[in-house]
Amino acid sequence: MDDTTAAGVAKALAHPARLHIVRLLAAQTECRGADVFSELPLAQSTISEHLRVLKDAGLVHSRAHGTSMVYCLVPGLLDSFATELLAVARSAAGCGADARGC
């Protein structure tokens, strides 16, 4: 995963409501929009914007189902991001008492 993609995923996940949506979608195969809207104490338009950010980052896929939308998590990108983040964490040397050289 390149740095631009990783930064986009990190930015998309950096909001508590979006992280809540990702956790909600991770717990099931797919979720109707009405169910997502009922899970968060936010306006439907605000949740729709959060879903758009997640879709733009490639984390969420949506499809029409009748007159409503169905959302699902795209696990491949999330897996790649987690792998990249874990690699950084495992390679981090950390800072000693004198962090001026970091």
Buried (B, 14 or more C-beta within 10 A) or exposed (E): BEEEBBEBBEEBBEEEBBBBBBEBBEEEEBBBBEBBBEBBEBEEEEBBBBBEBBBEBBBBBBEEEEEEBBBBBBEEBBEBBEEBBEEEEEEEEEEEEEEEEE
